[in-house]
Amino acid sequence: MSGRSLLELIEGPEDLRTLSHRELYQLAGEIRDLILQVTSKVGGHLASSLGAVELAIAIHRVFRSPRDRILWDVGHQAYAHKILTGRKEGFLRLRQKGGISGFPKREESPHDVMDAGHSSTAISYALGLAIARDLLGEDYHVVAVIGDGSLTGGLSFEALNQLGHLKKRVVLVLNDNGMSISRNVGALSTYLSQLRLNPRYRRLKDEIKLLVDSVPVVGQAADRAIHALKERIKNFLIPEYIFEELGIQYVGAVDGHDIAAMEKDLSLAKDADGPVLVHVITKKGMGYPPAERNPELYHGVGPFHRETGKIKPSGEGPSYTAVFGRTLCRMAERERKLVAITAAMRLGTGLEEFSRQFPSRFFDVGIAEQHAVTLAAGLALGGMRPVVAIYSTFLQRAFDQLVQEICLQRLPVIFAVDRAGLVGEDGATHHGAFDLSYLRLMPGMTVAAPKDQEELRDLLWAALERHEPVAIRYPKGEGPSRRVDEQPKRIIWGTWEVLREGKDLAILAVGRMVENALVAAEILAGRSLEAKVVNARFVKPLDMAMLEGIASSFPVVVTLEENSLAGGFGEGVASALQSMGFSGSFLSLGLPDRFVGHGKVEELWEELGLDGPRVAERIWEAMKKGKTGKTSHFNAGEASLRLLRGGEGGA
Ligand SMILES: Cc1ncc(C[n+]2csc(CCOP(=O)(O)OP(=O)(O)O)c2C)c(N)n1
């Protein structure tokens, strides 16, 4: 092999066609190198993407993107696809503000068929595209690449059900590495590992068919009866493929790092006139030993040392997630009925230790948030105390279950809503921007948000004493607490906490924004504006007693939250103030009514005017205008300062 770079020659997928198989493997090595170079600096979905390099090459050689539509479920494994489709330079700015996204994104490239991020959507999208194609008389292939983990999501089954029925021409590529983020779980996973581990399975099927068919039939009269009997014997003896039972042809299993073998099977699938599933076996983390050894750790990883694989510490103090995990173990020691549920995020939600200490009380349900919530409802009906740990963005999937199965019946389930607020580099699909809005509207749901990790511990213990639904939302990463011991402090349920006294205005801040409010108050104090700062740790119900006191003694009330302003805490406070007859001015700061992109959290706060100095500036500006104008409504960027007199303002 020459020393020249092949990647340099690849401007688009068509450039792959001229390369020999030997060169393709060299190219795969160069792609892996680039992925490692970039993710070791900025983090990303490393192990999944390393596992899908040869797969991306084979697919792009057999199909013609963007004419043929290639869909990557979740999209976290699509780095090689990005690099092969004209974004190798852009890849250097992966996940950075203004740079390319870590997931497929339509605005980024015609090769990205849909915006992805949440799992188990690709088969539905693919079927939709295939129906549209046929109705419009167009001619292209639709290829959906889905992992064995994502196949466990209920949405995938709903789509398979209709795909097998309509028999549309779609190629499904099952990228099976035996892993979700953690080891994949469930009956389907066990079934797939049978197919994966036993290459004789397919041969056995063919052999039985041949054997039964070769038994001679004697005489005309016996012909039909014996034919029927033969079919029954075959059905009884042959281990059927679940997919074929659903009407989807099965091809494989094929080695997902053997480009030629995959090209052969993909070409076969391409020529079929109905739905085909190509079962591809890949190794998560392929080509980078630390990720091969521990694919769970390197699934979604922060910056790491490339030579040693050592992950760089992200900050001082324990993360909220770690405090949740540790506290839950202590709670489980005290409360024997406590059970913990995760939807395929054991590590991410901090439940690793719990799963080890209490294996019979730990449930990983797969990527199945709706089921996780309903399972919790069943467990609660059966007398258990379930704690469901799900990221804010993924809990969106279970909106209806939260309403119907939990709140309507006032079941005592605790929701640990991790990754609330901005998550940074994963961007729009992963920000926890809406949980306060969607949880607030549910009757009977208590919604709480700690200002730091210690308060998370205290809220969890306090929630265990309640016999009603409680959601506690907290952000990614570390907070202000440097050390968190295990002894909880008592919290009076439903109360807010005054952190700083002032007389000119009151800032009511939620969760991580409490710190920013304190910074803002300090800056405003330098301009002779004395701000009272309140830790509004209960978003629902509000601390009405404290709010009434504030409404009657402050001319200006400001709310600050890391949630969409639409339906968020600020709206709740505004309508409460209005019903109290508050006659002062109100300013509400939070996430705007648009999707926020990716970048470091601090950069995004800066862009949105939510870091301490910008919060101070926005309050200052709004109050300056308010003081001089004293009219009904002022705009301060995304925020508005309004008088809440005479039925005006509100939400
Ligand atoms: C609805 C939803 N829940 C959870 C996640 C988090 N998540 C991202 S990838 C992943 C595992 C996917 O496993 P698999 O499809 O097998 O892909 P692999 O990473 O193993 O290649 C999970 C749980 C998500 N993206 N969407």
The ligand as a Gaussian input file, in Angstrom:
#p B3LYP/6-31G(d) Opt

LIG

1 1
 C      -35.862000       7.534000      22.440000
 C      -34.416000       7.385000      22.800000
 N      -34.072000       6.824000      23.973000
 C      -32.781000       6.693000      24.304000
 C      -31.803000       7.115000      23.458000
 C      -30.335000       7.042000      23.875000
 N      -29.586000       6.133000      23.018000
 C      -28.824000       6.569000      22.019000
 S      -28.093000       5.350000      21.188000
 C      -28.738000       4.184000      22.195000
 C      -28.402000       2.753000      21.994000
 C      -28.669000       2.344000      20.623000
 O      -28.270000       1.028000      20.461000
 P      -28.146000       0.445000      19.010000
 O      -29.295000       0.904000      18.193000
 O      -27.945000      -0.998000      19.112000
 O      -26.883000       1.157000      18.423000
 P      -25.328000       0.958000      18.789000
 O      -24.952000       2.158000      19.571000
 O      -25.171000      -0.308000      19.555000
 O      -24.647000       0.907000      17.477000
 C      -29.543000       4.776000      23.168000
 C      -30.254000       4.047000      24.234000
 C      -32.201000       7.706000      22.244000
 N      -31.314000       8.169000      21.365000
 N      -33.495000       7.805000      21.932000

